Amino acid sequence: MLYRYSSVNPFLLTIGILPVIAVLLGISTIALEKKYIAILISFLLPLLFITTNWETFIANLDAWIFWGVLYGAITYSTEKLLAYVKKK
């Protein structure tokens, strides 16, 4: 797990910090030519917090896919919103 303190709840990181990182990745797509890279990074973000070893990865595969798709959608919608605002 990526977090430093053992008293931190992983759900706080998954529900609190990762959406902020996904929005920041969506904002950073303005500078990127290939927009799908930020979405791919957002999809992989939950792996930083919910996996510790191979067994944990297998047990949490469905959670990773769920949260990864959600963060990818957040990044994509942020990028589209900024493109719409920039166009106006």
C-alpha positions as protocol buffer text, in pm:
chain_id: "A"
residue {
  index: 1
  type: MET
  ca { x: 0 y: 0 z: 0 }
}
residue {
  index: 2
  type: LEU
  ca { x: 120 y: 344 z: -83 }
}
residue {
  index: 3
  type: TYR
  ca { x: 11 y: 535 z: 222 }
}
residue {
  index: 4
  type: ARG
  ca { x: 257 y: 593 z: 502 }
}
residue {
  index: 5
  type: TYR
  ca { x: 54 y: 571 z: 821 }
}
residue {
  index: 6
  type: SER
  ca { x: -114 y: 248 z: 921 }
}
residue {
  index: 7
  type: SER
  ca { x: -398 y: 431 z: 1096 }
}
residue {
  index: 8
  type: VAL
  ca { x: -521 y: 582 z: 768 }
}
residue {
  index: 9
  type: ASN
  ca { x: -830 y: 411 z: 634 }
}
residue {
  index: 10
  type: PRO
  ca { x: -788 y: 302 z: 270 }
}
residue {
  index: 11
  type: PHE
  ca { x: -1143 y: 415 z: 195 }
}
residue {
  index: 12
  type: LEU
  ca { x: -1047 y: 772 z: 287 }
}
residue {
  index: 13
  type: LEU
  ca { x: -771 y: 758 z: 31 }
}
residue {
  index: 14
  type: THR
  ca { x: -989 y: 585 z: -227 }
}
residue {
  index: 15
  type: ILE
  ca { x: -1290 y: 813 z: -185 }
}
residue {
  index: 16
  type: GLY
  ca { x: -1116 y: 1133 z: -77 }
}
residue {
  index: 17
  type: ILE
  ca { x: -777 y: 1171 z: -238 }
}
residue {
  index: 18
  type: LEU
  ca { x: -798 y: 973 z: -562 }
}
residue {
  index: 19
  type: PRO
  ca { x: -1089 y: 1175 z: -708 }
}
residue {
  index: 20
  type: VAL
  ca { x: -883 y: 1489 z: -655 }
}
residue {
  index: 21
  type: ILE
  ca { x: -590 y: 1327 z: -835 }
}
residue {
  index: 22
  type: ALA
  ca { x: -824 y: 1219 z: -1116 }
}
residue {
  index: 23
  type: VAL
  ca { x: -948 y: 1578 z: -1156 }
}
residue {
  index: 24
  type: LEU
  ca { x: -589 y: 1704 z: -1160 }
}
residue {
  index: 25
  type: LEU
  ca { x: -509 y: 1451 z: -1431 }
}
residue {
  index: 26
  type: GLY
  ca { x: -808 y: 1576 z: -1627 }
}
residue {
  index: 27
  type: ILE
  ca { x: -677 y: 1930 z: -1596 }
}
residue {
  index: 28
  type: SER
  ca { x: -331 y: 1820 z: -1704 }
}
residue {
  index: 29
  type: THR
  ca { x: -468 y: 1678 z: -2029 }
}
residue {
  index: 30
  type: ILE
  ca { x: -468 y: 2030 z: -2169 }
}
residue {
  index: 31
  type: ALA
  ca { x: -91 y: 2000 z: -2213 }
}
residue {
  index: 32
  type: LEU
  ca { x: -95 y: 1641 z: -2341 }
}
residue {
  index: 33
  type: GLU
  ca { x: -136 y: 1551 z: -2703 }
}
residue {
  index: 34
  type: LYS
  ca { x: -250 y: 1197 z: -2625 }
}
residue {
  index: 35
  type: LYS
  ca { x: -546 y: 1233 z: -2393 }
}
residue {
  index: 36
  type: TYR
  ca { x: -589 y: 861 z: -2329 }
}
residue {
  index: 37
  type: ILE
  ca { x: -267 y: 846 z: -2123 }
}
residue {
  index: 38
  type: ALA
  ca { x: -426 y: 1047 z: -1840 }
}
residue {
  index: 39
  type: ILE
  ca { x: -734 y: 823 z: -1849 }
}
residue {
  index: 40
  type: LEU
  ca { x: -513 y: 514 z: -1835 }
}
residue {
  index: 41
  type: ILE
  ca { x: -323 y: 654 z: -1538 }
}
residue {
  index: 42
  type: SER
  ca { x: -655 y: 727 z: -1366 }
}
residue {
  index: 43
  type: PHE
  ca { x: -766 y: 372 z: -1431 }
}
residue {
  index: 44
  type: LEU
  ca { x: -450 y: 241 z: -1262 }
}
residue {
  index: 45
  type: LEU
  ca { x: -466 y: 477 z: -961 }
}
residue {
  index: 46
  type: PRO
  ca { x: -666 y: 243 z: -731 }
}
residue {
  index: 47
  type: LEU
  ca { x: -388 y: -14 z: -757 }
}
residue {
  index: 48
  type: LEU
  ca { x: -171 y: 216 z: -549 }
}
residue {
  index: 49
  type: PHE
  ca { x: -400 y: 183 z: -249 }
}
residue {
  index: 50
  type: ILE
  ca { x: -585 y: -148 z: -267 }
}
residue {
  index: 51
  type: THR
  ca { x: -311 y: -395 z: -351 }
}
residue {
  index: 52
  type: THR
  ca { x: -25 y: -513 z: -135 }
}
residue {
  index: 53
  type: ASN
  ca { x: 59 y: -846 z: -296 }
}
residue {
  index: 54
  type: TRP
  ca { x: -65 y: -1085 z: -563 }
}
residue {
  index: 55
  type: GLU
  ca { x: -337 y: -1241 z: -344 }
}
residue {
  index: 56
  type: THR
  ca { x: -475 y: -899 z: -256 }
}
residue {
  index: 57
  type: PHE
  ca { x: -474 y: -803 z: -622 }
}
residue {
  index: 58
  type: ILE
  ca { x: -676 y: -1112 z: -716 }
}
residue {
  index: 59
  type: ALA
  ca { x: -920 y: -1060 z: -428 }
}
residue {
  index: 60
  type: ASN
  ca { x: -974 y: -692 z: -514 }
}
residue {
  index: 61
  type: LEU
  ca { x: -984 y: -721 z: -891 }
}
residue {
  index: 62
  type: ASP
  ca { x: -1350 y: -621 z: -911 }
}
residue {
  index: 63
  type: ALA
  ca { x: -1294 y: -322 z: -682 }
}
residue {
  index: 64
  type: TRP
  ca { x: -1000 y: -210 z: -894 }
}
residue {
  index: 65
  type: ILE
  ca { x: -1207 y: -227 z: -1212 }
}
residue {
  index: 66
  type: PHE
  ca { x: -1499 y: -42 z: -1050 }
}
residue {
  index: 67
  type: TRP
  ca { x: -1289 y: 238 z: -902 }
}
residue {
  index: 68
  type: GLY
  ca { x: -1062 y: 254 z: -1207 }
}
residue {
  index: 69
  type: VAL
  ca { x: -1354 y: 306 z: -1443 }
}
residue {
  index: 70
  type: LEU
  ca { x: -1499 y: 567 z: -1207 }
}
residue {
  index: 71
  type: TYR
  ca { x: -1172 y: 763 z: -1191 }
}
residue {
  index: 72
  type: GLY
  ca { x: -1125 y: 731 z: -1565 }
}
residue {
  index: 73
  type: ALA
  ca { x: -1473 y: 876 z: -1612 }
}
residue {
  index: 74
  type: ILE
  ca { x: -1390 y: 1162 z: -1376 }
}
residue {
  index: 75
  type: THR
  ca { x: -1073 y: 1238 z: -1571 }
}
residue {
  index: 76
  type: TYR
  ca { x: -1254 y: 1216 z: -1905 }
}
residue {
  index: 77
  type: SER
  ca { x: -1542 y: 1438 z: -1795 }
}
residue {
  index: 78
  type: THR
  ca { x: -1301 y: 1695 z: -1649 }
}
residue {
  index: 79
  type: GLU
  ca { x: -1111 y: 1704 z: -1977 }
}
residue {
  index: 80
  type: LYS
  ca { x: -1431 y: 1742 z: -2180 }
}
residue {
  index: 81
  type: LEU
  ca { x: -1562 y: 2014 z: -1948 }
}
residue {
  index: 82
  type: LEU
  ca { x: -1239 y: 2210 z: -1978 }
}
residue {
  index: 83
  type: ALA
  ca { x: -1238 y: 2168 z: -2356 }
}
residue {
  index: 84
  type: TYR
  ca { x: -1594 y: 2302 z: -2366 }
}
residue {
  index: 85
  type: VAL
  ca { x: -1507 y: 2599 z: -2145 }
}
residue {
  index: 86
  type: LYS
  ca { x: -1190 y: 2668 z: -2345 }
}
residue {
  index: 87
  type: LYS
  ca { x: -1386 y: 2664 z: -2672 }
}
residue {
  index: 88
  type: LYS
  ca { x: -1628 y: 2932 z: -2551 }
}
